[in-house]
Amino acid sequence: MALLARRLAGSTRTTLRPRPMQPRRPSPHHRTLTNATKPDFIPSLLSVPRVPAKPGNWHPTLVHSSGEVKFTVIRLAPNGGEVPKHFHNEGWDYFMSLQGEAVIETKTKEGVERDYEMKTGSFLSVGPGDVHRVRNMSETEEFVFFIAQAPRGRYDFVAVP
C-alpha cells in the first residue's frame, strides 16, 4: 500500500525501469541450417544425375544427408520400374512426385491395404512398419520422385517377399 501511495504522490524512488531485452539464442535447429554449406548454384531436382539401377529398375540418387534426414531423388524406369516391397522399423518416408505417374501400394501394420495414385505434385507419407512398394504405371515415361527419410540414424530397408 505504501508503494502505491508513493507512486500516486509522484515519488521517484520506486520508478519502474524496463528490463533491457536479451538477444534470443538461436535454436540448435537454426544453427544447423545457417551453418550448412550453401552452393552458389542450386540445380533442379529433375536434373540430378542418373545412377546405376537397382533390382526393379530404380535409380536412387542421394541429394543430401544430415544427422536426422536423408533426401533422395528416385527415378523409376517406364514399363515396370519399381521400388520393391519393403518396410522400415523406425523410419518414415515422405514422397513428393516430380514427374510422371505411379502407384504406391501400402499395407499398414494392422493389415489395411491401400493404393495411392501419384501424379506430379502429389505428396504421401508412410510410417514405420507399413509395407510399401512404388510402381511406375507408364509404359513410356519414367516416374521421378523426391523422398525425405527420417530419422536418418535409424533408417533401414527391410525387404518383403
Backbone as a chain_set.jsonl record, in Angstrom:
{"seq": "MALLARRLAGSTRTTLRPRPMQPRRPSPHHRTLTNATKPDFIPSLLSVPRVPAKPGNWHPTLVHSSGEVKFTVIRLAPNGGEVPKHFHNEGWDYFMSLQGEAVIETKTKEGVERDYEMKTGSFLSVGPGDVHRVRNMSETEEFVFFIAQAPRGRYDFVAVP", "coords": {"N": [[0.819, -1.186, 0.0], [1.978, 1.222, 0.752], [3.777, 1.569, -1.304], [2.094, 2.058, -3.484], [0.953, 4.474, -2.628], [3.223, 6.173, -2.66], [3.761, 6.152, -5.404], [1.467, 7.354, -6.457], [1.779, 9.85, -5.325], [3.839, 10.819, -6.768], [6.456, 10.124, -6.226], [9.832, 9.467, -6.962], [11.39, 7.456, -6.14], [10.684, 4.787, -6.513], [10.653, 4.203, -9.209], [9.764, 2.315, -11.974], [11.758, 0.481, -14.13], [12.159, -0.456, -17.486], [13.182, -3.725, -18.362], [16.197, -4.461, -20.04], [16.093, -5.867, -23.305], [17.033, -9.155, -23.889], [19.165, -10.684, -26.254], [17.798, -13.166, -28.403], [18.627, -16.537, -28.226], [19.649, -18.541, -30.895], [17.907, -21.474, -31.927], [19.113, -24.897, -31.715], [18.401, -26.148, -34.103], [18.168, -23.999, -35.869], [20.814, -23.106, -35.964], [21.982, -25.284, -37.232], [20.866, -25.101, -39.785], [21.793, -22.572, -40.634], [24.524, -22.888, -40.584], [25.032, -24.647, -42.553], [26.569, -25.762, -45.585], [26.303, -23.715, -48.355], [25.524, -23.89, -51.685], [26.635, -22.122, -54.664], [25.044, -22.436, -56.826], [21.891, -23.825, -57.274], [20.686, -26.777, -58.318], [17.97, -28.06, -60.376], [15.759, -30.516, -59.082], [15.002, -32.414, -60.909], [17.165, -32.554, -62.556], [19.229, -34.0, -61.435], [21.973, -36.301, -61.595], [21.711, -39.53, -63.186], [21.973, -42.661, -61.585], [23.467, -45.992, -61.447], [21.115, -48.666, -61.989], [19.077, -50.302, -59.519], [17.946, -53.616, -58.49], [14.787, -54.121, -59.925], [14.742, -51.983, -61.447], [15.166, -49.246, -60.604], [16.461, -46.03, -59.805], [18.187, -44.607, -57.397], [19.278, -41.448, -56.295], [21.276, -39.89, -54.054], [20.685, -36.787, -52.62], [21.067, -35.086, -50.425], [22.26, -35.477, -47.09], [21.796, -35.456, -43.637], [22.288, -35.414, -40.066], [19.752, -36.178, -39.231], [17.95, -36.45, -41.397], [17.496, -37.869, -44.636], [17.743, -37.089, -48.025], [16.577, -37.944, -51.176], [16.503, -38.392, -54.73], [14.54, -40.355, -56.747], [14.357, -42.361, -59.596], [12.112, -44.142, -61.576], [12.12, -46.56, -64.016], [10.289, -46.606, -67.14], [7.588, -48.889, -68.002], [7.371, -50.94, -65.969], [9.234, -50.313, -63.921], [10.153, -50.303, -60.495], [10.197, -49.69, -56.933], [10.925, -52.2, -54.804], [8.724, -54.165, -52.606], [8.829, -53.293, -49.205], [9.67, -52.377, -45.792], [10.182, -50.109, -43.012], [11.711, -50.219, -39.871], [11.823, -48.1, -37.967], [11.855, -45.755, -39.408], [10.443, -43.013, -41.329], [8.945, -42.39, -44.515], [8.711, -39.753, -46.793], [7.087, -38.846, -49.547], [7.322, -37.013, -52.592], [5.989, -36.354, -55.61], [7.586, -35.716, -58.679], [7.582, -36.0, -61.465], [5.688, -37.675, -63.947], [3.628, -40.678, -63.508], [2.582, -42.863, -60.922], [1.961, -45.675, -58.729], [1.635, -46.051, -55.287], [1.701, -48.702, -53.303], [0.389, -49.726, -50.261], [0.498, -51.358, -47.063], [-0.699, -51.428, -43.932], [0.494, -51.88, -40.517], [-1.625, -52.977, -39.227], [-2.835, -54.407, -41.179], [-4.363, -53.175, -43.15], [-4.884, -52.514, -46.507], [-3.96, -50.302, -49.141], [-3.956, -48.403, -52.147], [-2.215, -45.7, -53.579], [-2.526, -43.231, -55.961], [-0.064, -41.517, -57.635], [0.71, -38.404, -58.941], [2.272, -35.693, -60.737], [3.381, -33.46, -58.313], [2.015, -34.648, -56.213], [1.794, -35.747, -52.771], [2.836, -37.937, -50.168], [2.991, -39.695, -47.074], [4.598, -42.387, -45.384], [4.536, -44.496, -42.672], [6.551, -46.014, -39.968], [6.939, -49.557, -40.083], [4.896, -49.969, -41.935], [4.277, -51.713, -44.835], [5.38, -51.065, -48.115], [5.353, -50.308, -51.654], [6.567, -48.89, -54.65], [5.381, -48.296, -57.852], [5.935, -47.672, -61.269], [3.533, -46.532, -63.511], [3.471, -45.992, -66.178], [4.104, -46.85, -69.603], [5.857, -45.554, -71.185], [7.011, -43.232, -70.044], [9.329, -42.156, -67.557], [9.028, -42.336, -63.966], [9.546, -39.9, -61.573], [10.538, -39.105, -58.348], [10.842, -37.294, -55.264], [12.218, -38.006, -52.154], [12.081, -37.805, -48.673], [13.652, -39.102, -45.871], [13.375, -40.171, -42.569], [13.927, -41.008, -39.09], [17.305, -40.395, -39.884], [19.543, -41.695, -38.686], [18.554, -44.144, -37.756], [17.567, -45.507, -39.907], [16.316, -48.053, -42.011], [16.009, -50.682, -44.509], [13.855, -53.048, -45.039], [13.358, -55.811, -46.822], [10.467, -57.319, -48.326], [9.021, -60.356, -49.24]], "CA": [[0.0, 0.0, 0.0], [2.881, 2.375, 0.806], [4.336, 1.711, -2.649], [1.072, 2.705, -4.3], [0.836, 5.865, -2.17], [4.378, 6.923, -3.17], [3.593, 6.313, -6.854], [0.438, 8.361, -6.697], [2.296, 11.141, -4.876], [4.884, 11.266, -7.684], [7.786, 9.792, -5.743], [10.684, 8.861, -7.985], [12.201, 6.404, -5.528], [10.3, 3.443, -6.948], [10.376, 4.213, -10.642], [9.989, 1.033, -12.637], [12.55, 0.605, -15.348], [12.008, -1.644, -18.336], [14.369, -4.581, -18.46], [16.715, -4.499, -21.406], [15.8, -7.13, -23.981], [18.171, -10.032, -24.131], [19.072, -11.28, -27.59], [17.352, -14.557, -28.407], [19.597, -17.519, -28.686], [19.049, -19.37, -31.939], [17.742, -22.879, -31.561], [20.1, -25.759, -32.376], [17.943, -26.387, -35.477], [18.514, -22.806, -36.646], [22.266, -23.12, -36.188], [22.279, -26.304, -38.232], [20.518, -24.585, -41.102], [22.615, -21.439, -41.035], [25.912, -23.304, -40.731], [25.144, -25.593, -43.657], [27.246, -25.265, -46.778], [25.326, -23.246, -49.328], [26.141, -23.814, -53.003], [26.359, -20.928, -55.46], [24.025, -22.795, -57.805], [21.019, -24.893, -56.784], [20.118, -27.411, -59.507], [16.63, -28.617, -60.32], [15.771, -31.912, -58.646], [14.872, -33.271, -62.085], [18.429, -32.603, -63.293], [20.275, -34.76, -60.744], [22.446, -37.365, -62.483], [21.19, -40.889, -63.021], [22.942, -43.624, -61.051], [23.128, -47.345, -61.911], [19.835, -49.188, -61.5], [18.996, -51.384, -58.532], [16.945, -54.593, -58.932], [13.477, -53.493, -60.019], [14.963, -50.885, -62.39], [15.006, -47.932, -59.977], [17.733, -45.314, -59.733], [18.185, -43.622, -56.3], [20.413, -40.525, -56.243], [21.297, -39.138, -52.802], [20.819, -35.349, -52.84], [21.629, -34.506, -49.203], [22.058, -36.271, -45.891], [22.237, -34.815, -42.4], [22.161, -36.33, -38.947], [18.374, -36.596, -38.994], [17.136, -36.662, -42.592], [18.16, -38.232, -45.888], [16.952, -36.633, -49.166], [16.961, -38.706, -52.364], [15.659, -38.371, -55.921], [14.476, -41.716, -57.283], [13.769, -42.488, -60.932], [11.632, -45.479, -61.91], [12.057, -46.725, -65.464], [8.96, -46.945, -67.656], [7.298, -50.283, -68.306], [7.615, -51.884, -64.88], [10.187, -49.906, -62.893], [9.529, -50.256, -59.174], [10.931, -49.892, -55.683], [10.25, -53.408, -54.318], [8.04, -54.142, -51.304], [9.719, -53.21, -48.049], [9.203, -51.518, -44.704], [11.238, -49.556, -42.165], [11.373, -50.448, -38.464], [11.616, -46.84, -37.245], [11.9, -44.596, -40.299], [9.317, -42.504, -42.107], [9.193, -41.955, -45.886], [7.866, -38.639, -47.241], [7.195, -38.862, -51.001], [6.813, -35.89, -53.382], [6.091, -36.706, -57.024], [8.135, -34.639, -59.508], [7.273, -36.194, -62.885], [5.114, -38.967, -64.305], [2.558, -41.249, -62.695], [2.922, -44.132, -60.275], [1.092, -46.114, -57.642], [2.313, -46.514, -54.079], [0.875, -49.708, -52.638], [0.74, -49.783, -48.839], [-0.212, -52.265, -46.154], [-0.363, -50.99, -42.579], [0.783, -52.927, -39.524], [-2.913, -53.579, -38.866], [-3.298, -55.206, -42.31], [-5.184, -52.404, -44.084], [-4.197, -52.286, -47.776], [-4.464, -49.148, -49.898], [-3.114, -47.931, -53.243], [-2.264, -44.249, -53.765], [-2.068, -42.776, -57.271], [0.829, -40.364, -57.524], [0.907, -37.599, -60.145], [3.17, -34.576, -60.465], [2.961, -32.613, -57.196], [1.381, -35.416, -55.139], [2.592, -35.967, -51.56], [2.369, -39.039, -49.329], [3.928, -40.158, -46.045], [4.409, -43.779, -44.977], [5.152, -44.618, -41.358], [7.303, -47.211, -39.598], [6.208, -50.816, -40.052], [3.96, -50.092, -43.052], [4.884, -52.253, -46.052], [5.032, -50.252, -49.278], [6.04, -50.521, -52.924], [6.28, -47.827, -55.615], [5.403, -48.841, -59.216], [5.68, -46.76, -62.381], [2.368, -47.003, -64.254], [3.587, -45.626, -67.59], [4.923, -47.7, -70.461], [6.765, -44.72, -71.981], [7.621, -42.129, -69.29], [9.831, -42.539, -66.241], [8.434, -41.666, -62.81], [10.607, -39.312, -60.759], [10.018, -38.551, -57.101], [11.749, -36.834, -54.218], [11.834, -38.658, -50.909], [12.797, -37.466, -47.434], [13.566, -40.256, -44.985], [13.811, -39.791, -41.222], [15.209, -40.431, -38.692], [18.416, -40.898, -40.689], [20.419, -42.571, -37.922], [17.95, -45.457, -37.506], [16.83, -45.849, -41.119], [16.629, -49.361, -42.569], [15.205, -51.123, -45.651], [13.599, -54.465, -44.794], [12.656, -56.349, -47.989], [9.336, -58.207, -48.076], [8.82, -61.18, -50.452]], "C": [[0.863, 1.251, 0.0], [3.483, 2.631, -0.57], [3.353, 2.435, -3.557], [0.925, 4.168, -3.917], [2.0, 6.693, -2.696], [4.248, 7.152, -4.673], [2.576, 7.403, -7.162], [0.918, 9.756, -6.316], [3.412, 11.643, -5.785], [6.279, 10.983, -7.207], [8.573, 9.111, -6.855], [11.518, 7.725, -7.425], [11.88, 5.021, -6.083], [9.95, 3.416, -8.436], [10.703, 2.843, -11.237], [10.756, 1.271, -13.928], [12.314, -0.638, -16.203], [13.314, -2.43, -18.374], [14.884, -4.552, -19.886], [16.43, -5.873, -22.016], [17.085, -7.899, -24.206], [18.057, -10.589, -25.548], [18.659, -12.742, -27.478], [18.471, -15.447, -28.899], [18.949, -18.339, -29.793], [18.937, -20.814, -31.47], [18.832, -23.701, -32.233], [19.717, -26.035, -33.826], [18.337, -25.219, -36.372], [20.006, -22.785, -36.946], [22.639, -24.136, -37.256], [21.996, -25.77, -39.627], [21.452, -23.469, -41.538], [24.072, -21.815, -41.201], [26.111, -24.268, -41.894], [25.88, -24.945, -44.826], [26.194, -24.9, -47.804], [25.999, -23.132, -50.694], [25.793, -22.506, -53.704], [25.227, -21.18, -56.448], [23.205, -23.942, -57.235], [20.334, -25.526, -57.993], [18.678, -27.856, -59.28], [16.724, -30.067, -59.871], [15.646, -32.873, -59.828], [16.189, -33.43, -62.832], [19.528, -33.39, -62.579], [20.692, -35.936, -61.619], [21.832, -38.725, -62.153], [22.315, -41.784, -62.494], [22.566, -45.011, -61.572], [21.861, -47.872, -61.232], [20.026, -50.271, -60.449], [17.984, -52.402, -59.06], [15.54, -54.003, -58.842], [13.528, -52.298, -60.952], [14.604, -49.526, -61.797], [16.38, -47.352, -59.702], [17.687, -44.286, -58.6], [19.45, -42.766, -56.322], [20.314, -39.713, -54.958], [21.559, -37.668, -53.109], [21.487, -34.693, -51.639], [21.345, -35.449, -48.04], [22.591, -35.496, -44.696], [22.102, -35.845, -41.29], [20.769, -36.895, -38.774], [17.598, -36.994, -40.24], [18.02, -36.997, -43.79], [17.226, -37.819, -47.024], [17.469, -37.314, -50.431], [15.984, -38.426, -53.499], [15.717, -39.778, -56.502], [13.754, -41.684, -58.62], [13.364, -43.944, -61.142], [11.49, -45.562, -63.421], [10.625, -47.007, -65.906], [8.821, -48.458, -67.836], [7.769, -51.23, -67.196], [8.652, -51.505, -63.849], [9.493, -49.804, -61.54], [10.569, -50.289, -58.068], [10.22, -51.08, -55.042], [9.616, -53.238, -52.936], [9.062, -54.167, -50.181], [9.027, -52.422, -46.948], [10.416, -51.034, -43.938], [10.803, -49.737, -40.713], [11.059, -49.159, -37.721], [11.464, -45.636, -38.162], [10.587, -44.281, -40.994], [9.806, -42.182, -43.505], [8.197, -40.847, -46.21], [8.091, -38.488, -48.741], [6.621, -37.584, -51.609], [7.06, -36.227, -54.847], [6.566, -35.501, -57.832], [7.733, -34.759, -60.972], [6.696, -37.581, -63.099], [4.011, -39.405, -63.361], [2.992, -42.599, -62.14], [1.842, -44.483, -59.271], [1.99, -46.523, -56.48], [1.337, -47.434, -53.362], [1.33, -49.796, -51.186], [-0.085, -50.849, -48.121], [0.241, -51.898, -44.753], [-0.05, -52.18, -41.681], [-0.487, -53.671, -39.13], [-3.497, -54.404, -40.007], [-4.165, -54.475, -43.316], [-4.363, -52.1, -45.339], [-4.827, -51.115, -48.513], [-3.451, -48.778, -50.972], [-3.317, -46.433, -53.405], [-1.725, -43.908, -55.146], [-1.254, -41.51, -57.085], [0.968, -39.708, -58.892], [1.815, -36.442, -59.769], [2.596, -33.683, -59.37], [2.301, -33.356, -56.052], [2.35, -35.628, -53.98], [1.979, -37.108, -50.759], [3.426, -39.347, -48.281], [3.561, -41.583, -45.654], [5.207, -43.987, -43.697], [5.885, -45.926, -41.114], [6.407, -48.45, -39.568], [5.229, -51.017, -41.187], [4.706, -50.571, -44.297], [4.445, -51.379, -47.221], [5.905, -50.592, -50.477], [5.622, -49.394, -53.859], [6.426, -48.425, -57.009], [5.098, -47.756, -60.237], [4.542, -47.342, -63.215], [2.472, -46.744, -65.756], [4.457, -46.628, -68.348], [5.973, -46.889, -71.207], [7.52, -43.659, -71.185], [8.137, -42.62, -67.938], [9.079, -41.761, -65.159], [9.579, -41.186, -61.938], [9.968, -38.75, -59.498], [11.153, -38.217, -56.154], [11.278, -37.494, -52.934], [12.722, -38.168, -49.77], [12.573, -38.64, -46.491], [14.153, -39.893, -43.631], [13.286, -40.813, -40.218], [16.362, -41.143, -39.39], [19.249, -41.932, -39.936], [19.876, -43.971, -37.698], [17.174, -45.951, -38.724], [17.272, -47.209, -41.648], [15.68, -49.668, -43.726], [15.037, -52.625, -45.489], [12.746, -54.995, -45.945], [11.56, -57.318, -47.56], [9.111, -59.018, -49.352], [7.458, -60.958, -51.082]], "O": [[0.536, 2.232, -0.666], [3.677, 3.783, -0.959], [3.74, 3.325, -4.313], [0.785, 5.021, -4.793], [1.787, 7.821, -3.142], [4.586, 8.228, -5.165], [2.799, 8.259, -8.018], [0.501, 10.74, -6.926], [3.891, 12.763, -5.609], [7.226, 11.559, -7.743], [8.039, 8.284, -7.594], [12.276, 7.093, -8.161], [12.761, 4.161, -6.111], [9.053, 2.686, -8.858], [11.784, 2.296, -11.021], [10.426, 2.162, -14.71], [12.276, -1.752, -15.681], [14.404, -1.858, -18.413], [14.103, -4.611, -20.836], [16.512, -6.899, -21.34], [18.09, -7.35, -24.657], [16.96, -10.929, -25.991], [19.103, -13.462, -26.585], [19.165, -15.135, -29.867], [17.812, -18.786, -29.641], [19.774, -21.304, -30.712], [19.42, -23.255, -33.219], [20.59, -26.145, -34.687], [18.788, -25.42, -37.5], [20.411, -22.477, -38.067], [23.51, -23.88, -38.088], [22.792, -25.964, -40.545], [21.862, -23.427, -42.698], [24.8, -21.115, -41.905], [27.239, -24.663, -42.187], [25.815, -23.732, -45.023], [25.294, -25.69, -48.088], [26.945, -22.361, -50.85], [24.793, -21.863, -53.385], [24.534, -20.249, -56.858], [23.768, -24.93, -56.762], [19.494, -24.889, -58.628], [18.229, -28.007, -58.144], [17.665, -30.771, -60.238], [16.123, -34.006, -59.766], [16.327, -34.335, -63.654], [20.655, -33.443, -63.071], [19.855, -36.511, -62.315], [21.487, -39.019, -61.008], [23.466, -41.665, -62.916], [21.462, -45.194, -62.085], [21.579, -47.568, -60.073], [20.987, -51.04, -60.478], [17.234, -52.09, -59.985], [15.152, -53.454, -57.81], [12.506, -51.668, -61.225], [13.849, -48.754, -62.388], [17.333, -48.074, -59.407], [17.189, -43.18, -58.816], [20.561, -43.294, -56.363], [19.376, -38.934, -54.786], [22.537, -37.335, -53.778], [22.366, -33.846, -51.799], [20.32, -36.13, -48.012], [23.693, -34.949, -44.735], [21.832, -37.016, -41.553], [20.612, -37.985, -38.225], [16.673, -37.801, -40.15], [19.129, -36.484, -43.937], [16.042, -38.156, -46.999], [18.664, -37.266, -50.72], [14.789, -38.244, -53.269], [16.796, -40.327, -56.721], [12.695, -41.073, -58.765], [14.154, -44.861, -60.919], [10.819, -44.732, -64.035], [9.838, -47.575, -65.149], [9.805, -49.197, -67.824], [8.478, -52.201, -67.459], [8.936, -52.31, -62.962], [8.381, -49.283, -61.444], [11.663, -50.831, -58.229], [9.026, -50.989, -54.758], [9.927, -52.3, -52.202], [10.018, -54.943, -50.195], [7.943, -51.872, -47.143], [11.537, -51.483, -44.176], [9.659, -49.444, -40.365], [10.123, -49.123, -36.922], [10.984, -44.591, -37.723], [9.745, -45.152, -41.214], [10.945, -41.75, -43.681], [7.002, -40.972, -45.945], [9.161, -38.053, -49.166], [5.559, -37.12, -51.194], [8.206, -36.369, -55.273], [6.028, -34.403, -57.697], [7.561, -33.748, -61.653], [7.161, -38.552, -62.502], [3.525, -38.633, -62.534], [3.679, -43.372, -62.808], [0.934, -43.696, -59.0], [2.973, -47.242, -56.658], [0.289, -47.004, -52.881], [2.524, -49.925, -50.914], [-1.199, -51.185, -48.522], [1.418, -52.034, -44.417], [-0.296, -53.331, -42.039], [-0.441, -54.841, -38.748], [-4.539, -55.037, -39.837], [-4.662, -55.096, -44.255], [-3.287, -51.507, -45.257], [-6.046, -50.944, -48.519], [-2.242, -48.831, -50.744], [-4.448, -45.947, -53.374], [-0.59, -44.257, -55.47], [-1.703, -40.553, -56.454], [1.3, -40.367, -59.877], [2.097, -36.239, -58.587], [1.467, -33.205, -59.478], [2.046, -32.758, -55.007], [3.565, -35.682, -54.172], [0.757, -37.236, -50.679], [4.622, -39.27, -48.561], [2.386, -41.947, -45.598], [6.401, -43.693, -43.642], [5.848, -46.834, -41.943], [5.273, -48.401, -39.093], [4.763, -52.138, -41.393], [5.645, -49.923, -44.757], [3.278, -50.996, -47.311], [7.023, -51.088, -50.343], [4.461, -48.985, -53.865], [7.468, -48.998, -57.329], [4.127, -47.011, -60.095], [4.581, -48.515, -63.585], [1.641, -47.229, -66.524], [5.415, -47.177, -67.805], [6.886, -47.462, -71.801], [8.585, -43.224, -71.622], [7.472, -43.401, -67.257], [8.562, -40.672, -65.406], [10.477, -41.956, -61.598], [8.984, -38.014, -59.563], [12.252, -38.767, -56.229], [10.08, -37.537, -52.656], [13.947, -38.124, -49.889], [11.449, -39.115, -46.33], [15.268, -39.379, -43.538], [12.262, -41.44, -40.49], [16.378, -42.371, -39.469], [19.62, -42.953, -40.513], [20.651, -44.9, -37.471], [16.229, -46.727, -38.586], [18.469, -47.487, -41.725], [14.667, -48.992, -43.899], [15.961, -53.391, -45.765], [11.561, -54.677, -46.043], [11.697, -58.04, -46.572], [9.017, -58.441, -50.436], [7.141, -61.574, -52.099]]}, "num_chains": 1, "name": "protein.A"}
